């Protein structure tokens, strides 16, 4: 007599990204009788968590730290109280693999985690309005900033090295019917995002959607962009039903009305999960030095040929970056954007790094002294 072995049923959370790695991380908490789950929504100190027994509402009181980087966020894997507990609490966060972090609007050096444990960063840019290439570079710099493992509970997040892939989606492509014009717009963004896939899509006509579905079908993807960029429409199209509220953008400026107010994690019919986010008015850098370097990789490569290793690419002799600008090989806009993001990131890091603050002050004093000396020399020549 032969016996056929029954197939092992998949884990109930497999469709949400549960794997052997998370199983190992959760093992100590399983011994305490806690349930694993993934946060699908956070709202005023409480969150919805999908668990093997269904979606539960849990309080985050036990994991409210002083560090805002450790606050429970959509996409987090957590350990929650078992069935029968009333009230129910999130007891701990599992170490994040990746996270998308921006700086807060406060004067303190704090970061805000927008989404956790993500594999694809989908940056949505509307073709209904004039392209803001500088904003695309800013999004990419954050998306490429590297950190991994337990450090993600303390720092910023997300890089190709850690497994996350950035993708620029040009939405509302149907509003640019001329293929030549559309091709030029795609080319401009490709120059802004070297090495990154740039995909024009139309949720109305279906253009590019099959490619996008194949790109996000595995792992966790997060949609990012300004209000009116078409994120909710795109989310509804990918999911196959109207789960996100959608309103028309204003005709006068193409801006949206923040129809999405919370970050929501949703499963995709073709596999994978999607996190839709509210429109972002501001995207402040947060410890994004490595990301800036990757976005402006051509400038970083040119800088290695500069005469001085600390060249600021402003007026130094032997500057290979300025030489490339003069030769028409590097756009002035790219260099100005690079300088701006470098300065901003240094300012953010300097809030918590006393040594960097001192170096910046010394640099300011040196430049001030050089400026005064130049003025004195100029006055002497006039006399």
Long-range contacts (C-beta under 8 A, 24 or more apart in sequence): 11-52, 12-52, 13-37, 13-38, 13-50, 13-51, 13-52, 15-267, 15-271, 15-273, 16-50, 16-265, 16-267, 16-273, 17-117, 17-219, 17-220, 17-273, 18-77, 22-77, 22-94, 25-77, 25-94, 25-95, 26-77, 26-79, 26-94, 29-79, 29-91, 29-92, 32-79, 33-82, 34-79, 34-80, 34-81, 34-82, 34-91, 35-79, 35-80, 35-81, 35-82, 35-83, 36-77, 36-78, 36-79, 37-77, 37-78, 37-79, 37-80, 38-75, 38-76, 38-77, 38-78, 38-265, 39-72, 39-73, 39-74, 39-75, 39-76, 39-77, 39-78, 39-90, 39-116, 39-265, 40-74, 40-264, 40-265, 40-266, 41-74, 41-262, 41-263, 41-264, 41-265, 42-72, 42-73, 42-74, 42-262, 42-263, 43-262, 47-72, 47-90, 49-78, 49-80, 49-90, 51-80, 53-83, 56-80, 56-88, 57-88, 58-88, 58-89, 58-90, 59-87, 59-88, 59-89, 59-90, 60-89, 60-90, 61-89, 62-89, 62-90, 62-91, 62-92, 63-90, 63-91, 63-92, 63-93, 67-153, 67-154, 68-104, 68-110, 68-111, 68-112, 68-113, 69-101, 69-110, 69-111, 69-113, 69-153, 69-154, 69-155, 70-153, 70-154, 71-113, 73-99, 73-113, 73-114, 73-115, 73-116, 73-263, 74-115, 74-116, 74-262, 74-263, 74-264, 74-265, 74-275, 75-99, 75-115, 75-116, 75-117, 75-118, 75-220, 75-222, 75-263, 75-265, 75-275, 76-116, 76-117, 77-117, 93-153, 95-149, 95-150, 95-152, 95-153, 96-152, 96-153, 96-157, 97-148, 97-149, 97-152, 97-162, 97-163, 98-148, 98-152, 98-157, 98-158, 98-159, 98-162, 98-163, 98-164, 99-152, 99-156, 99-157, 99-158, 100-142, 100-143, 100-157, 100-158, 100-222, 100-224, 101-142, 101-145, 101-155, 101-156, 101-157, 101-158, 101-286, 101-287, 102-142, 102-280, 102-282, 102-283, 102-284, 102-285, 102-286, 103-284, 103-285, 103-286, 103-348, 104-284, 105-282, 105-284, 108-351, 109-348, 109-349, 109-351, 109-352, 111-155, 111-156, 111-286, 111-287, 113-157, 114-222, 114-224, 114-263, 114-277, 115-222, 115-263, 115-275, 115-277, 116-152, 117-220, 118-158, 118-164, 118-219, 118-220, 118-221, 118-222, 118-275, 119-163, 119-164, 119-165, 119-218, 119-219, 119-220, 119-221, 120-164, 120-165, 120-166, 120-167, 120-215, 120-216, 120-219, 120-220, 120-221, 120-222, 121-158, 121-164, 121-165, 121-166, 121-167, 121-221, 121-222, 121-224, 122-167, 122-169, 122-216, 122-221, 122-222, 122-223, 122-224, 123-166, 123-167, 123-168, 123-169, 123-224, 123-225, 124-169, 124-171, 124-223, 124-224, 124-225, 124-229, 124-230, 124-231, 124-234, 125-168, 125-169, 125-170, 125-171, 125-189, 125-225, 125-229, 126-170, 126-171, 126-172, 126-225, 126-226, 126-228, 126-229, 126-230, 126-249, 126-254, 127-170, 127-171, 127-172, 127-173, 127-175, 127-176, 127-182, 127-185, 127-200, 128-172, 128-175, 128-228, 128-249, 128-254, 129-228, 129-253, 129-254, 131-185, 131-188, 131-189, 133-188, 133-189, 133-192, 133-333, 133-337, 134-333, 134-337, 134-340, 135-226, 135-283, 136-168, 136-189, 136-192, 136-193, 137-192, 137-193, 137-295, 137-296, 137-337, 137-341, 138-283, 138-285, 138-341, 139-224, 139-225, 139-283, 140-166, 140-168, 140-192, 140-193, 140-196, 140-291, 140-294, 140-295, 141-285, 141-288, 141-291, 141-292, 141-294, 141-295, 141-341, 141-345, 142-283, 142-285, 142-286, 142-288, 142-291, 143-224, 143-291, 144-288, 144-290, 144-291, 144-294, 144-295, 145-286, 145-287, 145-288, 145-289, 145-290, 145-291, 146-290, 146-291, 147-287, 155-287, 156-286, 156-287, 156-288, 159-290, 159-291, 159-294, 160-294, 166-193, 166-196, 167-196, 167-197, 167-199, 167-215, 168-193, 168-196, 168-197, 168-198, 168-199, 169-199, 169-200, 169-201, 169-208, 169-212, 169-234, 170-198, 170-199, 170-200, 170-201, 171-201, 171-202, 171-203, 171-229, 171-230, 171-231, 171-233, 171-234, 172-202, 172-203, 172-204, 172-230, 173-200, 173-201, 173-202, 173-205, 173-207, 173-208, 174-202, 174-204, 174-205, 174-207, 176-200, 191-331, 192-334, 193-295, 194-295, 194-297, 194-298, 195-297, 201-234, 203-230, 203-233, 203-234, 203-236, 203-237, 209-237, 209-238, 212-238, 213-238, 213-268, 213-270, 216-268, 216-272, 216-274, 217-268, 217-270, 217-271, 217-272, 218-271, 218-272, 219-272, 219-273, 220-265, 220-272, 220-273, 220-274, 220-275, 221-272, 221-273, 221-274, 221-275, 222-274, 222-275, 222-277, 223-274, 223-275, 223-276, 223-277, 224-277, 224-280, 225-279, 225-280, 226-255, 226-256, 226-279, 226-280, 226-281, 227-255, 227-256, 227-257, 227-258, 227-259, 227-278, 227-279, 227-281, 228-254, 228-255, 228-256, 228-257, 228-279, 229-256, 229-279, 231-260, 231-276, 231-277, 231-279, 232-259, 232-260, 232-276, 235-266, 235-274, 235-276, 238-268, 238-274, 239-266, 239-267, 239-268, 239-269, 239-274, 240-269, 244-276, 284-344, 284-348, 285-341, 285-344, 285-345, 285-348, 286-348, 287-345, 287-348, 287-349, 288-341, 288-345, 289-345, 289-349, 292-338, 292-341, 292-342, 292-345, 295-341, 296-334, 296-337, 296-338, 296-341, 298-330, 298-334, 299-330, 299-334, 299-335, 299-338, 302-330, 313-339
